[in-house]
Amino acid sequence: MFHVGKLEDLEIGEAIKLDQFNPPIAVIRGESGEVYAIDDTCTHAQASFCDGFVEGDTVECPLHMSVFCLKTGVPDNPPAIKAVNVYDVEIKDGEIYIEVDR
């Protein structure tokens, strides 16, 4: 498990970009307060989801408005058609951890 940081430091609707992974990983706190981890790069135009817009359990690419489900990584609408990887998230004692096999 990779330690991301404190849950209290990640505001609702905010994202943290983990550049140490290739591709980078976005750790995003959805509107419900749940934390998600997905590949940070849109499969259509290589934009960062950390610059996107969080709504519910989705994130919208900032360039061409493809919306990706934070739970599954699947885009809801074009122009993106390919899903991004999602990673398991664990909150333990107020700390965020993600499961990465890289």
CYANA upper distance limits for C-alpha pairs under 8 A (distance plus 0.5 A):
  1 MET  CA     97 TYR  CA      6.37
  1 MET  CA     98 ILE  CA      6.00
  1 MET  CA     99 GLU  CA      5.28
  1 MET  CA    100 VAL  CA      7.15
  2 PHE  CA     97 TYR  CA      5.79
  2 PHE  CA     98 ILE  CA      5.73
  2 PHE  CA     99 GLU  CA      6.78
  2 PHE  CA    100 VAL  CA      7.44
  3 HIS  CA     95 GLU  CA      7.98
  3 HIS  CA     96 ILE  CA      6.61
  3 HIS  CA     97 TYR  CA      5.02
  3 HIS  CA     98 ILE  CA      7.22
  4 VAL  CA     95 GLU  CA      7.99
  4 VAL  CA     96 ILE  CA      5.84
  4 VAL  CA     97 TYR  CA      6.03
  4 VAL  CA     98 ILE  CA      7.67
  5 GLY  CA      9 ASP  CA      7.99
  5 GLY  CA     95 GLU  CA      6.19
  5 GLY  CA     96 ILE  CA      5.95
  5 GLY  CA     97 TYR  CA      8.05
  6 LYS  CA     10 LEU  CA      7.63
  6 LYS  CA     94 GLY  CA      6.46
  6 LYS  CA     95 GLU  CA      4.98
  6 LYS  CA     96 ILE  CA      6.44
  7 LEU  CA     91 ILE  CA      8.09
  7 LEU  CA     94 GLY  CA      5.98
  7 LEU  CA     95 GLU  CA      5.95
  7 LEU  CA     96 ILE  CA      6.34
  8 GLU  CA     94 GLY  CA      7.76
 10 LEU  CA     14 GLU  CA      6.75
 10 LEU  CA     15 ALA  CA      7.71
 10 LEU  CA     16 ILE  CA      8.28
 10 LEU  CA     28 ILE  CA      8.49
 10 LEU  CA     29 ARG  CA      7.19
 11 GLU  CA     29 ARG  CA      7.15
 12 ILE  CA     29 ARG  CA      5.60
 12 ILE  CA     30 GLY  CA      6.31
 12 ILE  CA     31 GLU  CA      6.09
 12 ILE  CA     32 SER  CA      8.17
 12 ILE  CA     33 GLY  CA      6.34
 13 GLY  CA     28 ILE  CA      7.43
 13 GLY  CA     29 ARG  CA      5.91
 13 GLY  CA     30 GLY  CA      5.86
 13 GLY  CA     31 GLU  CA      6.33
 13 GLY  CA     53 PHE  CA      8.18
 13 GLY  CA     54 VAL  CA      5.90
 13 GLY  CA     55 GLU  CA      8.01
 14 GLU  CA     28 ILE  CA      6.38
 14 GLU  CA     29 ARG  CA      6.27
 14 GLU  CA     30 GLY  CA      8.25
 14 GLU  CA     50 CYS  CA      8.25
 14 GLU  CA     54 VAL  CA      8.22
 15 ALA  CA     26 ALA  CA      6.76
 15 ALA  CA     27 VAL  CA      5.93
 15 ALA  CA     28 ILE  CA      4.78
 15 ALA  CA     29 ARG  CA      6.99
 15 ALA  CA     50 CYS  CA      5.79
 16 ILE  CA     26 ALA  CA      6.16
 16 ILE  CA     27 VAL  CA      5.63
 16 ILE  CA     28 ILE  CA      7.03
 16 ILE  CA     50 CYS  CA      7.17
 17 LYS  CA     24 PRO  CA      7.20
 17 LYS  CA     25 ILE  CA      6.39
 17 LYS  CA     26 ALA  CA      5.22
 17 LYS  CA     27 VAL  CA      7.01
 17 LYS  CA     40 ASP  CA      7.61
 17 LYS  CA     50 CYS  CA      6.89
 18 LEU  CA     24 PRO  CA      5.94
 18 LEU  CA     25 ILE  CA      5.58
 18 LEU  CA     26 ALA  CA      6.75
 18 LEU  CA     27 VAL  CA      8.17
 19 ASP  CA     23 PRO  CA      8.19
 19 ASP  CA     24 PRO  CA      5.24
 19 ASP  CA     25 ILE  CA      7.40
 20 GLN  CA     24 PRO  CA      7.14
 21 PHE  CA     25 ILE  CA      7.02
 21 PHE  CA    102 ARG  CA      8.18
 23 PRO  CA     39 ASP  CA      6.89
 23 PRO  CA     40 ASP  CA      7.55
 23 PRO  CA     41 THR  CA      7.61
 24 PRO  CA     39 ASP  CA      6.53
 24 PRO  CA     40 ASP  CA      5.89
 24 PRO  CA     41 THR  CA      7.63
 25 ILE  CA     37 ALA  CA      7.10
 25 ILE  CA     38 ILE  CA      6.13
 25 ILE  CA     39 ASP  CA      4.95
 25 ILE  CA     40 ASP  CA      5.19
 25 ILE  CA     41 THR  CA      8.44
 26 ALA  CA     37 ALA  CA      6.08
 26 ALA  CA     38 ILE  CA      5.93
 26 ALA  CA     39 ASP  CA      6.43
 26 ALA  CA     40 ASP  CA      5.12
 26 ALA  CA     49 PHE  CA      7.30
 26 ALA  CA     50 CYS  CA      6.81
 27 VAL  CA     35 VAL  CA      7.42
 27 VAL  CA     36 TYR  CA      6.16
 27 VAL  CA     37 ALA  CA      4.89
 27 VAL  CA     38 ILE  CA      7.19
 28 ILE  CA     35 VAL  CA      6.16
 28 ILE  CA     36 TYR  CA      5.71
 28 ILE  CA     37 ALA  CA      6.72
 28 ILE  CA     50 CYS  CA      8.36
 29 ARG  CA     33 GLY  CA      6.24
 29 ARG  CA     34 GLU  CA      6.16
 29 ARG  CA     35 VAL  CA      4.90
 29 ARG  CA     36 TYR  CA      6.79
 30 GLY  CA     34 GLU  CA      5.96
 30 GLY  CA     35 VAL  CA      6.71
 30 GLY  CA     36 TYR  CA      7.88
 30 GLY  CA     54 VAL  CA      7.01
 30 GLY  CA     55 GLU  CA      7.53
 30 GLY  CA     56 GLY  CA      6.42
 30 GLY  CA     57 ASP  CA      6.04
 30 GLY  CA     58 THR  CA      8.04
 31 GLU  CA     54 VAL  CA      7.84
 31 GLU  CA     55 GLU  CA      6.90
 31 GLU  CA     56 GLY  CA      5.53
 31 GLU  CA     57 ASP  CA      7.43
 32 SER  CA     56 GLY  CA      7.21
 32 SER  CA     57 ASP  CA      8.18
 35 VAL  CA     89 VAL  CA      7.38
 36 TYR  CA     70 LEU  CA      6.65
 36 TYR  CA     71 LYS  CA      7.47
 36 TYR  CA     86 VAL  CA      8.33
 36 TYR  CA     87 TYR  CA      7.96
 36 TYR  CA     88 ASP  CA      8.12
 36 TYR  CA     89 VAL  CA      6.82
 37 ALA  CA     70 LEU  CA      7.96
 37 ALA  CA     86 VAL  CA      6.30
 37 ALA  CA     87 TYR  CA      5.72
 37 ALA  CA     88 ASP  CA      7.48
 37 ALA  CA     89 VAL  CA      7.16
 37 ALA  CA     98 ILE  CA      7.67
 38 ILE  CA     70 LEU  CA      7.45
 38 ILE  CA     73 GLY  CA      7.29
 38 ILE  CA     84 VAL  CA      7.16
 38 ILE  CA     85 ASN  CA      6.10
 38 ILE  CA     86 VAL  CA      4.77
 38 ILE  CA     87 TYR  CA      6.47
 39 ASP  CA     84 VAL  CA      6.24
 39 ASP  CA     85 ASN  CA      5.97
 39 ASP  CA     86 VAL  CA      7.05
 40 ASP  CA     47 ALA  CA      8.45
 40 ASP  CA     48 SER  CA      5.91
 40 ASP  CA     49 PHE  CA      5.74
 40 ASP  CA     50 CYS  CA      7.35
 41 THR  CA     46 GLN  CA      5.68
 41 THR  CA     47 ALA  CA      5.99
 41 THR  CA     48 SER  CA      5.46
 41 THR  CA     49 PHE  CA      6.76
 41 THR  CA     84 VAL  CA      8.34
 42 CYS  CA     46 GLN  CA      5.42
 42 CYS  CA     47 ALA  CA      5.79
 42 CYS  CA     48 SER  CA      6.97
 42 CYS  CA     49 PHE  CA      7.30
 42 CYS  CA     61 CYS  CA      7.10
 42 CYS  CA     80 ALA  CA      8.06
 42 CYS  CA     84 VAL  CA      7.89
 43 THR  CA     80 ALA  CA      6.61
 43 THR  CA     81 ILE  CA      8.10
 43 THR  CA     82 LYS  CA      6.50
 43 THR  CA     83 ALA  CA      7.55
 43 THR  CA     84 VAL  CA      7.32
 44 HIS  CA     79 PRO  CA      7.09
 44 HIS  CA     80 ALA  CA      5.25
 44 HIS  CA     81 ILE  CA      7.96
 44 HIS  CA     82 LYS  CA      8.21
 45 ALA  CA     63 LEU  CA      7.88
 45 ALA  CA     64 HIS  CA      8.36
 47 ALA  CA     51 ASP  CA      8.37
 47 ALA  CA     61 CYS  CA      7.24
 47 ALA  CA     62 PRO  CA      7.41
 47 ALA  CA     63 LEU  CA      7.14
 48 SER  CA     52 GLY  CA      7.47
 48 SER  CA     61 CYS  CA      7.79
 48 SER  CA     62 PRO  CA      8.11
 49 PHE  CA     53 PHE  CA      8.23
 49 PHE  CA     59 VAL  CA      7.37
 49 PHE  CA     60 GLU  CA      7.70
 49 PHE  CA     61 CYS  CA      6.29
 49 PHE  CA     62 PRO  CA      7.66
 51 ASP  CA     61 CYS  CA      8.14
 51 ASP  CA     62 PRO  CA      6.63
 52 GLY  CA     59 VAL  CA      6.79
 52 GLY  CA     60 GLU  CA      5.80
 52 GLY  CA     61 CYS  CA      5.50
 52 GLY  CA     62 PRO  CA      5.05
 53 PHE  CA     59 VAL  CA      5.92
 53 PHE  CA     60 GLU  CA      5.54
 53 PHE  CA     61 CYS  CA      7.57
 53 PHE  CA     62 PRO  CA      7.50
 54 VAL  CA     58 THR  CA      6.31
 54 VAL  CA     59 VAL  CA      4.95
 54 VAL  CA     60 GLU  CA      6.97
 55 GLU  CA     59 VAL  CA      6.74
 55 GLU  CA     60 GLU  CA      8.40
 57 ASP  CA     69 CYS  CA      6.65
 57 ASP  CA     70 LEU  CA      5.96
 57 ASP  CA     71 LYS  CA      7.51
 58 THR  CA     67 VAL  CA      6.91
 58 THR  CA     68 PHE  CA      5.93
 58 THR  CA     69 CYS  CA      5.01
 58 THR  CA     70 LEU  CA      5.62
 59 VAL  CA     67 VAL  CA      6.15
 59 VAL  CA     68 PHE  CA      5.90
 59 VAL  CA     69 CYS  CA      7.19
 59 VAL  CA     70 LEU  CA      7.20
 60 GLU  CA     65 MET  CA      6.00
 60 GLU  CA     66 SER  CA      6.15
 60 GLU  CA     67 VAL  CA      4.78
 60 GLU  CA     68 PHE  CA      6.80
 61 CYS  CA     65 MET  CA      5.50
 61 CYS  CA     66 SER  CA      5.91
 61 CYS  CA     67 VAL  CA      6.80
 61 CYS  CA     68 PHE  CA      8.33
 64 HIS  CA     79 PRO  CA      7.60
 66 SER  CA     75 PRO  CA      6.99
 66 SER  CA     76 ASP  CA      7.46
 66 SER  CA     77 ASN  CA      6.03
 66 SER  CA     78 PRO  CA      6.22
 66 SER  CA     79 PRO  CA      6.65
 66 SER  CA     80 ALA  CA      6.32
 67 VAL  CA     75 PRO  CA      5.94
 67 VAL  CA     76 ASP  CA      5.92
 67 VAL  CA     77 ASN  CA      6.69
 68 PHE  CA     73 GLY  CA      6.23
 68 PHE  CA     74 VAL  CA      5.94
 68 PHE  CA     75 PRO  CA      4.60
 68 PHE  CA     76 ASP  CA      6.39
 68 PHE  CA     83 ALA  CA      8.29
 69 CYS  CA     73 GLY  CA      5.59
 69 CYS  CA     74 VAL  CA      5.99
 69 CYS  CA     75 PRO  CA      6.78
 69 CYS  CA     76 ASP  CA      7.65
 70 LEU  CA     74 VAL  CA      8.47
 70 LEU  CA     86 VAL  CA      8.04
 71 LYS  CA     86 VAL  CA      7.64
 72 THR  CA     83 ALA  CA      8.45
 72 THR  CA     85 ASN  CA      8.39
 72 THR  CA     86 VAL  CA      6.91
 73 GLY  CA     83 ALA  CA      5.64
 73 GLY  CA     84 VAL  CA      5.31
 73 GLY  CA     85 ASN  CA      6.43
 73 GLY  CA     86 VAL  CA      6.32
 74 VAL  CA     81 ILE  CA      8.45
 74 VAL  CA     82 LYS  CA      7.49
 74 VAL  CA     83 ALA  CA      4.85
 74 VAL  CA     84 VAL  CA      7.12
 75 PRO  CA     80 ALA  CA      6.82
 75 PRO  CA     81 ILE  CA      6.65
 75 PRO  CA     82 LYS  CA      7.39
 75 PRO  CA     83 ALA  CA      6.46
 77 ASN  CA     81 ILE  CA      7.83
 87 TYR  CA     98 ILE  CA      6.95
 87 TYR  CA     99 GLU  CA      6.47
 87 TYR  CA    100 VAL  CA      7.21
 88 ASP  CA     98 ILE  CA      6.14
 88 ASP  CA     99 GLU  CA      5.81
 88 ASP  CA    100 VAL  CA      8.49
 89 VAL  CA     96 ILE  CA      7.56
 89 VAL  CA     97 TYR  CA      6.25
 89 VAL  CA     98 ILE  CA      5.01
 89 VAL  CA     99 GLU  CA      7.01
 90 GLU  CA     96 ILE  CA      6.50
 90 GLU  CA     97 TYR  CA      5.64
 90 GLU  CA     98 ILE  CA      6.69
 91 ILE  CA     95 GLU  CA      5.97
 91 ILE  CA     96 ILE  CA      5.29
 91 ILE  CA     97 TYR  CA      6.76
 92 LYS  CA     96 ILE  CA      7.16
 92 LYS  CA     97 TYR  CA      8.14
